[in-house]
Amino acid sequence: MIEALFIPPAATVQDLGRDGYWAQGLGRAGAMDSLSHRIANLMLGNDANAATLEIGLTPAKLRFTADGAFALVGASCGATLDGLPLPRVWAGMAKAGQVLQLGPMTSGAQVYLALAGGIDVPLVLGSRSTQLREGFGGHQGRAIAAGDVLRPLGQAVLPAGGLSLSLPELRDADGAITLRALPSTEYPDFTDEAQQAFWSGGFMVGQQSNRQGYRLEGPVLTCTPGQELRSHGIGPGIVQVPGGGQPIIQLANSATMGGYPKIAAVIEPDLWRIAQARPGDTLRFRQVSLADAAQSEADHRAMLADLSRQIDDFTTRQKGWA
């Protein structure tokens, strides 16, 4: 078990999301960065859908109230366990009374804390994810607060020294974050200049950004004058352009319907990159084909399978050395 001593207001329990209710107007929720979430669970031998604690801001301070295994994956934040520095991607054992501290984030925007077997919160409509807007799921339908205690659903024993992995690079050499995307439904309605600016320019993540979506600042994208759309289905990764010409990327708490023209859709394997972007970061979009998107999804799954093999090999060797 682990108790929150100090925690920022955006921390929530999330799994991979609540699918199947789009037609009823209920979005998916789930982890913003599903890659870090999955890797944290992999390192503990959990199911990929096991609930983790998503911490969207730091610093934070948590105390273990019982011995147990945990994993920490995501943004660089100078994490320590009883003062001992931890790698950015790490899983190991904690003893009762030890304190886990997360310092200011120096790169990235989300940290995921996993416990053995996942975090024990009720299943609601097939998911343990927190739906903040609707006020259910997760821990009492709300963000985690100081004094809350989270319990694991299982047990795990990890090597004494723990284990660590590497994450894919988030940024390009110049510090920007590139997102692969497909042209979306209303793409032909944007001017040639807007289309060129979207693929060749950079967009800064604005301050008005949260789990529902990121507002971007950059070149003005002009759509066919006078075009009006009826509300239609949208989801995570969709890039909409309101009348002001500045894009909005829908994210984990995406609305289910919207009426703004859609210029593009970021492919699923790159959504984790948006989640780790912070206000002031620069995003670039690179156009890909459907075939490219399908291959990227296959490569993403192969990477996760390779990481799983690495963990299995490491733990097998550790047992042989014991």
Secondary structure per residue as TSV (DSSP state, phi and psi in degrees):
chain	resnum	aa	ss	phi	psi
A	1	M	-	360.0	153.8
A	2	I	E	-140.3	136.7
A	3	E	E	-110.7	133.9
A	4	A	E	-78.9	116.1
A	5	L	E	-89.7	-43.6
A	6	F	E	-144.3	130.9
A	7	I	-	-150.7	138.4
A	8	P	-	-67.1	162.0
A	9	P	T	-70.6	-10.8
A	10	A	T	-96.0	3.7
A	11	A	-	-76.9	126.8
A	12	T	E	-139.5	157.9
A	13	V	E	-83.8	129.5
A	14	Q	E	-141.1	146.0
A	15	D	-	-114.9	-146.6
A	16	L	S	-84.6	1.1
A	17	G	-	114.4	166.9
A	18	R	-	-107.5	91.5
A	19	D	-	-89.0	158.7
A	20	G	S	99.5	2.8
A	21	Y	-	-124.8	17.4
A	22	W	G	-59.3	-41.4
A	23	A	G	-64.9	-23.7
A	24	Q	G	-90.7	3.8
A	25	G	T	84.7	15.2
A	26	L	-	-107.3	116.9
A	27	G	-	-70.8	178.3
A	28	R	-	-82.5	-33.9
A	29	A	-	57.2	-144.0
A	30	G	-	89.7	174.4
A	31	A	-	-61.9	133.9
A	32	M	S	-63.1	-47.6
A	33	D	S	-106.7	90.4
A	34	S	H	-69.5	-22.5
A	35	L	H	-68.1	-50.5
A	36	S	H	-62.6	-40.1
A	37	H	H	-57.5	-48.7
A	38	R	H	-63.4	-43.2
A	39	I	H	-65.7	-40.3
A	40	A	H	-58.9	-42.3
A	41	N	H	-69.5	-39.8
A	42	L	H	-55.9	-42.8
A	43	M	H	-67.6	-20.4
A	44	L	H	-102.2	-0.4
A	45	G	T	76.1	18.9
A	46	N	-	-80.1	162.2
A	47	D	-	-62.6	146.2
A	48	A	T	-60.3	-25.3
A	49	N	T	-92.0	2.5
A	50	A	-	-60.1	143.6
A	51	A	-	-72.3	138.7
A	52	T	E	-123.2	170.5
A	53	L	E	-98.3	117.2
A	54	E	E	-93.8	120.0
A	55	I	E	-112.7	109.0
A	56	G	-	-89.7	-7.6
A	57	L	S	-143.7	157.2
A	58	T	-	-135.2	165.8
A	59	P	-	-81.4	167.3
A	60	A	E	-148.9	157.2
A	61	K	E	-143.6	124.0
A	62	L	E	-133.5	147.3
A	63	R	E	-120.7	133.1
A	64	F	E	-77.5	127.2
A	65	T	S	-99.1	-2.0
A	66	A	S	-154.8	156.6
A	67	D	-	-62.3	144.6
A	68	G	E	176.0	168.0
A	69	A	E	-91.8	149.2
A	70	F	E	-150.4	161.8
A	71	A	E	-133.1	146.8
A	72	L	E	-132.6	121.3
A	73	V	E	-141.6	140.3
A	74	G	E	137.9	-134.8
A	75	A	E	-63.4	149.8
A	76	S	E	-73.4	122.7
A	77	C	-	-145.2	20.9
A	78	G	-	57.8	43.2
A	79	A	-	-64.7	142.9
A	80	T	E	-136.8	150.7
A	81	L	E	-118.4	110.3
A	82	D	T	51.4	40.7
A	83	G	T	86.8	-10.8
A	84	L	E	-85.2	121.4
A	85	P	E	-61.4	140.6
A	86	L	-	-113.7	145.8
A	87	P	-	-62.9	165.6
A	88	R	S	-63.8	-34.6
A	89	V	S	-121.6	107.3
A	90	W	E	-150.3	145.3
A	91	A	E	-138.0	140.4
A	92	G	E	-172.5	-165.9
A	93	M	E	-103.5	145.4
A	94	A	E	-122.9	149.0
A	95	K	-	-102.7	153.6
A	96	A	T	-54.5	132.6
A	97	G	T	96.4	-18.2
A	98	Q	-	-70.6	148.8
A	99	V	E	-114.2	128.4
A	100	L	E	-99.2	122.0
A	101	Q	E	-118.7	137.3
A	102	L	E	-115.2	121.6
A	103	G	-	-86.2	-171.1
A	104	P	-	-59.6	140.7
A	105	M	-	-73.1	128.0
A	106	T	S	-103.6	-17.9
A	107	S	E	-156.8	130.7
A	108	G	E	92.6	176.9
A	109	A	E	-139.7	-3.5
A	110	Q	E	-138.0	137.9
A	111	V	E	-123.0	140.0
A	112	Y	E	-118.8	125.4
A	113	L	E	-108.7	119.8
A	114	A	E	-111.2	144.5
A	115	L	E	-116.1	159.8
A	116	A	T	-58.7	126.1
A	117	G	T	80.7	-7.9
A	118	G	-	98.5	166.7
A	119	I	B	-82.6	134.1
A	120	D	-	-83.9	91.1
A	121	V	-	-130.8	159.6
A	122	P	-	-64.7	147.1
A	123	L	-	-78.5	125.2
A	124	V	B	-127.9	119.1
A	125	L	T	52.2	42.8
A	126	G	T	79.0	10.2
A	127	S	B	-146.3	155.3
A	128	R	-	-101.7	5.4
A	129	S	-	-68.4	148.4
A	130	T	-	-83.9	124.2
A	131	Q	B	-101.3	90.1
A	132	L	T	-61.5	-42.8
A	133	R	T	-64.3	-39.2
A	134	E	T	-89.6	-15.0
A	135	G	T	75.2	37.9
A	136	F	B	-145.9	171.6
A	137	G	S	80.9	173.1
A	138	G	T	59.0	-141.3
A	139	H	B	-93.2	95.9
A	140	Q	T	59.7	26.0
A	141	G	T	70.1	20.3
A	142	R	B	-142.0	173.6
A	143	A	-	-70.0	155.0
A	144	I	-	-71.7	140.1
A	145	A	-	-125.0	161.9
A	146	A	T	-55.2	134.7
A	147	G	T	98.5	-17.6
A	148	D	-	-69.3	142.8
A	149	V	E	-117.4	128.8
A	150	L	E	-107.9	134.4
A	151	R	-	-112.7	142.7
A	152	P	B	-80.0	154.0
A	153	L	S	-89.0	-12.7
A	154	G	S	-146.4	-163.0
A	155	Q	-	-134.5	152.7
A	156	A	-	-152.7	148.5
A	157	V	-	-121.8	122.2
A	158	L	-	-114.8	160.5
A	159	P	-	-53.9	150.2
A	160	A	T	-56.3	-36.8
A	161	G	T	-87.4	-0.3
A	162	G	-	73.6	-175.4
A	163	L	E	-142.4	152.6
A	164	S	E	-138.1	150.5
A	165	L	-	-131.5	176.0
A	166	S	-	-110.7	143.7
A	167	L	-	-96.0	154.8
A	168	P	-	-60.3	154.6
A	169	E	-	-65.1	136.0
A	170	L	-	-85.7	-40.3
A	171	R	S	-111.5	157.1
A	172	D	-	-76.7	175.1
A	173	A	T	-60.0	-29.5
A	174	D	T	-91.3	5.7
A	175	G	S	94.1	-10.9
A	176	A	-	-76.4	162.8
A	177	I	E	-114.7	120.5
A	178	T	E	-96.0	132.0
A	179	L	E	-118.2	127.0
A	180	R	E	-81.2	137.4
A	181	A	E	-146.9	157.1
A	182	L	E	-107.6	142.7
A	183	P	E	-59.8	140.5
A	184	S	-	-104.8	-171.9
A	185	T	T	-56.8	-47.4
A	186	E	T	-91.0	11.4
A	187	Y	G	-52.5	-43.4
A	188	P	G	-64.5	-17.2
A	189	D	G	-82.5	-9.2
A	190	F	B	-84.7	147.8
A	191	T	-	-63.7	159.7
A	192	D	H	-58.3	-38.6
A	193	E	H	-64.6	-39.7
A	194	A	H	-67.0	-41.4
A	195	Q	H	-61.7	-45.3
A	196	Q	H	-64.2	-41.8
A	197	A	H	-65.3	-36.6
A	198	F	H	-63.4	-43.8
A	199	W	H	-84.2	-22.3
A	200	S	H	-106.1	-19.9
A	201	G	S	-91.9	175.4
A	202	G	E	-113.1	147.7
A	203	F	E	-125.1	131.3
A	204	M	E	-88.8	137.0
A	205	V	E	-68.8	124.3
A	206	G	E	-84.2	170.8
A	207	Q	E	-69.6	-27.4
A	208	Q	E	-83.8	71.5
A	209	S	E	-137.7	137.6
A	210	N	-	-155.6	-165.5
A	211	R	S	-64.8	-22.4
A	212	Q	S	-76.1	-41.2
A	213	G	E	-176.3	161.6
A	214	Y	E	-108.7	128.0
A	215	R	E	-88.3	132.1
A	216	L	E	-108.9	153.0
A	217	E	E	-124.8	127.1
A	218	G	S	176.9	-148.9
A	219	P	S	-56.6	141.1
A	220	V	-	-75.3	127.1
A	221	L	-	-103.5	114.6
A	222	T	-	-97.3	128.7
A	223	C	B	-103.7	167.8
A	224	T	-	-51.6	124.5
A	225	P	T	-58.3	142.0
A	226	G	T	79.9	-0.5
A	227	Q	-	-72.8	129.7
A	228	E	-	-124.4	137.0
A	229	L	-	-115.9	142.1
A	230	R	-	-73.8	155.1
A	231	S	-	-60.9	139.5
A	232	H	E	-145.1	166.9
A	233	G	E	-66.4	137.7
A	234	I	-	-136.3	172.8
A	235	G	-	-163.9	180.0
A	236	P	T	-55.9	135.6
A	237	G	T	98.8	-19.1
A	238	I	E	-68.4	134.0
A	239	V	E	-106.4	108.9
A	240	Q	E	-99.1	156.7
A	241	V	-	-129.1	103.5
A	242	P	-	-65.7	177.9
A	243	G	T	-59.1	-27.7
A	244	G	T	-72.3	-11.1
A	245	G	S	86.9	4.7
A	246	Q	-	-103.5	126.9
A	247	P	-	-70.5	156.5
A	248	I	E	-128.4	128.2
A	249	I	E	-97.3	123.5
A	250	Q	E	-74.9	138.5
A	251	L	-	-126.7	-151.9
A	252	A	T	-56.3	-40.2
A	253	N	T	-94.4	31.8
A	254	S	-	-51.6	143.3
A	255	A	-	-65.0	160.3
A	256	T	S	-89.8	-19.5
A	257	M	E	-135.2	151.3
A	258	G	E	-164.6	159.1
A	259	G	-	-116.9	0.2
A	260	Y	S	-75.6	147.6
A	261	P	-	-60.2	144.4
A	262	K	E	-106.4	121.6
A	263	I	E	-93.6	-28.0
A	264	A	E	-161.4	169.4
A	265	A	E	-135.0	118.8
A	266	V	E	-69.8	135.3
A	267	I	-	-71.2	151.2
A	268	E	G	-53.0	-44.8
A	269	P	G	-63.2	-12.6
A	270	D	G	-105.2	0.3
A	271	L	H	-63.5	-30.0
A	272	W	H	-63.3	-30.6
A	273	R	H	-66.4	-38.5
A	274	I	H	-64.5	-42.6
A	275	A	H	-59.2	-30.4
A	276	Q	T	-92.4	4.1
A	277	A	-	-85.4	145.7
A	278	R	-	-117.5	159.2
A	279	P	T	-51.1	132.1
A	280	G	T	99.9	-20.6
A	281	D	-	-70.6	152.6
A	282	T	E	-101.3	128.8
A	283	L	E	-108.8	140.0
A	284	R	E	-122.9	149.8
A	285	F	E	-112.8	134.0
A	286	R	E	-120.3	124.3
A	287	Q	E	-73.7	134.5
A	288	V	-	-130.8	165.2
A	289	S	-	-92.0	170.4
A	290	L	H	-59.9	-39.1
A	291	A	H	-64.4	-41.5
A	292	D	H	-61.4	-42.0
A	293	A	H	-64.1	-42.1
A	294	A	H	-64.0	-40.6
A	295	Q	H	-67.1	-37.1
A	296	S	H	-63.2	-39.4
A	297	E	H	-65.1	-41.4
A	298	A	H	-64.4	-41.7
A	299	D	H	-64.1	-38.7
A	300	H	H	-62.0	-45.5
A	301	R	H	-66.6	-37.5
A	302	A	H	-65.0	-38.2
A	303	M	H	-61.6	-45.0
A	304	L	H	-64.6	-39.2
A	305	A	H	-64.7	-38.1
A	306	D	H	-66.8	-40.2
A	307	L	H	-62.0	-39.8
A	308	S	H	-62.0	-41.3
A	309	R	H	-64.8	-40.5
A	310	Q	H	-59.9	-42.9
A	311	I	H	-65.0	-44.6
A	312	D	H	-61.1	-43.3
A	313	D	H	-63.5	-42.8
A	314	F	H	-63.6	-47.6
A	315	T	H	-65.9	-33.8
A	316	T	H	-65.3	-42.6
A	317	R	H	-65.1	-39.4
A	318	Q	H	-60.5	-41.4
A	319	K	H	-64.4	-35.9
A	320	G	H	-68.9	-28.5
A	321	W	H	-81.9	-19.9
A	322	A	-	-67.4	360.0
